[in-house]
Amino acid sequence: MDVDLIFKIAAVGIVVAVLHQILVRSGREEQAMMTTLAGLIVVLMMIVYEIKDLFDVIKNVFGLW
């Protein structure tokens, strides 16, 4: 795993947190929740690709399939 992935996840988290605070303070709680949910989905998709790569490496190391 690269350090770049950790920085990307942190950047998404910071941007989502700032947007969430701005939207909550302007009275748009629903859009703040949707922004948070969208950020979570983006991060989960980034992690899913890394987990897929991990399983591919494990398959190659142990000679599965």
Secondary structure, DSSP 4 states (H G I P E B T S, - for coil): --HHHHHHHHHHHHHHHHHHHHHHHTT-HHHHHHHHHHHHHHHHHHHHHHHHHHHHHHHHHHT--
